[in-house]
């Protein structure tokens, strides 16, 4: 591993529940489709909430209000190539028409019902934690080290 890859990446993500359904966004890489909470990296000098608002606009053309932190996890690649700290916030939809952004990696978006969440391939694997959030359960916010 080169020294250039030793930076820890901060990723903010939004948990947006609308009509009892959870918003996820699909990415496609090397013909593999996987789902994530909308969000992305934080730029230098940008607050966490500013970054998340920007990401929702870039990825889905919608505005959100950023609320409380719902959960935090570390995604550390066992090979040592990547370390991402995921900070997930509860969000409230505030406007705009949902439309997939133009970034090449963006593949689809969809609102999932409770009964669908367990079977979806989500990175990091926080499916059960998202169900708890949807159910309003209070759990520990730090989820530890998670990888595929």
C-alpha positions in Angstrom: 0.0 0.0 0.0 1.4 3.4 -0.9 1.5 6.3 1.5 -0.9 8.2 -0.8 -3.7 5.8 0.1 -3.4 6.3 3.8 -5.9 9.1 4.1 -9.2 8.4 5.9 -12.1 9.4 3.8 -15.1 11.0 5.5 -18.4 10.0 3.8 -21.7 11.6 4.8 -25.0 9.8 4.0 -28.6 10.7 4.4 -31.4 8.5 5.7 -34.5 9.8 4.0 -37.8 8.0 4.7 -40.8 9.2 2.7 -44.2 7.5 3.1 -42.6 4.8 5.2 -40.1 3.9 2.5 -36.3 4.3 2.6 -34.5 6.1 -0.3 -31.4 4.3 -1.7 -29.3 5.1 -4.7 -27.6 2.4 -6.9 -24.1 2.6 -8.1 -22.7 0.4 -10.9 -19.0 -0.5 -10.9 -17.5 -3.3 -13.1 -21.0 -4.5 -14.0 -21.9 -4.9 -10.3 -24.9 -3.0 -9.0 -25.0 -2.1 -5.3 -27.1 0.2 -3.2 -26.0 3.0 -0.8 -27.6 5.8 1.2 -27.4 9.0 -0.9 -24.3 10.9 0.0 -20.6 11.2 -0.6 -17.3 12.7 0.4 -16.8 15.8 2.4 -14.6 18.5 0.8 -12.0 20.4 2.7 -13.6 23.4 4.4 -17.1 22.0 4.0 -19.3 21.2 7.0 -20.9 17.7 7.2 -24.4 19.1 6.6 -23.2 21.3 3.7 -21.6 18.2 2.1 -24.7 16.1 2.5 -27.0 18.8 1.1 -24.7 19.2 -1.9 -24.6 15.4 -2.5 -28.4 15.2 -2.5 -28.6 17.9 -5.2 -25.8 16.3 -7.3 -27.1 12.8 -7.1 -30.9 13.3 -7.0 -31.7 17.0 -7.7 -33.5 17.3 -4.4 -33.0 19.5 -1.3 -33.0 18.1 2.2 -32.8 19.3 5.8 -30.0 17.5 7.7 -31.1 16.4 11.2 -29.5 14.3 13.9 -26.7 11.7 13.4 -28.3 8.3 13.2 -25.2 6.1 13.0 -21.5 6.1 12.3 -19.3 3.2 11.1 -15.8 2.5 9.8 -15.4 0.7 6.5 -11.9 -0.6 6.5 -10.8 -2.7 3.5 -9.1 -5.9 4.8 -6.4 -5.3 2.2 -5.6 -1.9 3.8 -6.4 0.0 0.6 -9.3 2.0 1.9 -10.7 3.5 5.2 -14.0 5.3 5.1 -15.7 6.8 8.1 -19.5 6.8 7.3 -21.6 9.4 9.1 -25.3 8.8 8.5 -27.8 11.6 9.2 -31.6 11.5 9.4 -32.8 13.8 6.6 -36.1 15.5 5.7 -37.1 16.1 2.1 -37.6 19.8 1.5 -38.0 20.2 -2.3 -37.2 19.3 -5.8 -38.1 16.6 -8.3 -36.2 13.4 -8.0 -34.0 12.9 -11.0 -30.8 10.8 -11.2 -27.6 12.9 -11.5 -25.3 12.6 -14.4 -22.2 11.1 -12.7 -21.3 7.9 -14.5 -21.3 5.7 -11.4 -25.0 6.6 -10.6 -27.2 3.8 -11.9 -30.7 4.1 -10.3 -32.6 5.3 -7.2 -35.6 3.9 -5.4 -37.6 4.0 -2.3 -37.7 0.6 -0.5 -40.3 -0.7 1.8 -39.4 -2.4 5.1 -40.0 -5.8 3.7 -37.4 -5.3 0.9 -34.5 -3.9 2.9 -33.1 -7.2 4.2 -32.6 -8.6 0.7 -30.9 -5.5 -0.8 -27.1 -5.4 -1.2 -26.2 -2.3 0.7 -22.7 -0.9 1.4 -21.7 -0.8 4.2 -24.0 -3.7 5.3 -26.3 -1.7 7.6 -29.6 -3.3 6.5 -30.7 -4.3 10.0 -29.6 -0.9 11.4 -31.7 0.9 8.8 -34.7 -1.2 9.7 -34.2 -0.2 13.3 -34.1 3.5 12.3 -37.3 3.0 10.2 -38.9 1.5 13.3 -37.8 4.3 15.5 -35.6 2.1 17.8 -32.8 3.7 19.7 -29.6 1.8 19.4 -25.9 2.5 19.7 -24.9 5.0 17.1 -21.4 3.7 16.5 -21.7 0.5 14.5 -18.0 -0.4 14.6 -15.9 -1.7 11.7 -18.1 -2.9 8.8 -17.0 -4.2 5.4 -18.8 -6.2 2.7 
